[in-house]
């Protein structure tokens, strides 16, 4: 009952359809998965390069594909941006594949399908063998979604990927070499390894 009440209130606040069809940033694509995978391997595995800078859309594509061990929908219109503090993924409910909409329905069930949402993700740890990506906030048309609804929507993902998701599904953990380091910058991420001794 509390979830339904919160959704109704959020729908009323969100109002009518958002006319914004073009969002800033890079898209999530299968080509991005390949580019980011190649760059990551060249730094962390083959160590051909000590440092590389990867477009944040490509890197987000790579992580999402790695999470689900699957390819992405190239028709997705989600956009990804970043600064030194956060990654932001923007899109609309109508941009989700049809088979994913039921999984996120606790958040979006009562909202207009064209309303723009933004997921804000921090990277509080990026060394010592792990990169942590934490969902800090989810907004619809600038209004924050209550944690109660976010956790309800994430429950199915948490049960699917218990070894990769933590904190109720709000954290994604990606393994990296213990000596590696990653840093967010504007619309990109820098991966770095120390020189071999």
N, C-alpha and C positions, 0 to 999 in steps of 0.2 A: 504493500500500500504506500509506503514512504517513497519507493522508487517511482510509482505511477504519479504521485502528487508532484514530485520534483520534476518529472518530465513535462507534465502539463504546464507547470509554472515556467519552465525553460522555453517551451514552445511559444507561450504567450509573449515572453520577453524577446524571443528571436524575431518575431514578426513575420513579415512577408518575404518572398523570395529575394535572394541577393542577386543583383544583376551582374556581378563581377564574374566575367567568364575567363579573363586572363589574369593569372596569378604570377607573381615574380618567382624566379628561381629556375632550377634545372629539373627535368622530368626523371621519373623512375623508369628505367628501360632495361631490357635484356642486354643491349650493347654496353650499357653502363656496368652491368655485372661483369662482363668480360674484361672491360678496361680496368676496373678497380681490382679484379682478381689478379690480373697480370701485374699491375703495379705493386699490389700487396705481396705477391710471391717474389717479385724481384728484390724487395727490401727484406722481408721477414724470412724467406725460405732460401732462395738462390743467393741472396746477398750480393747481387750484381750492382745494386746501388745502396748507398748508406742512407739516403733520404729521397723521398718522392712526395709530391703534392698531388692529391687526387681530388677531382671535382666532388663536391659534397653530394650531389645527386647520384653520381656514379657509385660513391661509397655506400650511400643509403641503399641503393639497389642491390649491391653486393651483400650487405648485411641481411636484408629482408629475404633474399634468395637463399642465403646460408641458413637462416632461421628455419625456413620451411623446406629446405632441400628441393626447391622447385624453381621453375622459370616464372617470370613476371608476366603480367598482361601488358603488352606494349601499348594498349589503348588507354591505360591509366593516365589521367591528367593531373595527378598529384604533382606538386612542385616542392622542391627542397632548397632551402637557403640556410646559411649559418653565419655566425659571427664568432668571436673568441669564447663566448659563453654558452651558446645554445645552437642546436639544430632545430629548424622549424619546417615541418611538413604541412602543406596547405592543400586543401581540396574541397570537394563537395560530396555529399552522400551519393548523388547520382554517378560520381566517378568510381565508386566501389564496384567490383564485379558482383553480379547478381547473387552468386553463391556465398559471398561474404557478408551481405547485408543482414542476414538473420543473426549472424554472430555479433554484430555491433548494434542490433536493434534496441538494447537497453538505453543507449545514448540517443539515437536518432529517430526512434519510432514515431515521435510526435512532431518532428521538425520538417519543414519544407525541404525537399530533396536538393534544392539549389543553394541552400544556405552554406556559406563558407566556414569550414572549421580549420583550426590551426593546432597542431600538436607540437608542444615545445619540449625539447629533449636536451638534457645536460649530459656532460661526460665527466663525472666526478673523479673517475680513476682511469688512467690511460697508460699504466706501466705495471711492473711487477707481475707480468704474466697474464694480465687481464685488462680489457677495456670494458667499462661499464657505461651503458647508455640508459639513462633514467628518464621516464616520462614525468615531467614536472607539472605540466598543465595542459589541459585540453580546453579550447574555447570554441564557441560557435558565435560568429558575428561579434567577436570581442568579449562575449560573456563566458566566464569560466563554468565548466561542467563540474558538478559536485563529485568528489572522490567516490561516493557511494555508487554512482552510475558508471563511472570509469571502471571501477573494480568489477562490477557486474558484467560489463561488456568484455573485459579481459579474461574472465573466468575460463572460457573455452580455450583460449590460447594458452593459458597457464597449464591446463590439464594436457594439452597436446605436446607442449615443449617444457616439461618440468626441469630438464637438465640445463636449459638455456635461459629460462625466465625466472626472475626472483621478485621479491617484494610484491606479492600478489599479482604478478604479471607486468608490473610497471618498470622492471629493469631487465635489460638484455645484456648478457655477459658473453663477450667474445674473447677467446684465448689468443694471446700473442706471445712471442718469446719474452722471457723474463727481463732481458736487457733492452727490450724495445720500448719506444715511447711514441705517443701520438698527441697531436695538438690541433685544436680547431682554430681556423682562421676564417676570414670572410669567404663564404661560399666554397670552402675547401677544407681538407684535413691533411696535415703533414705527418707522414710516418717516418720514423727515424730509428736506425740501429747504430750502435757504436762501432768503430773500426775493430776488425779482428786483432787480437793481441799478437 
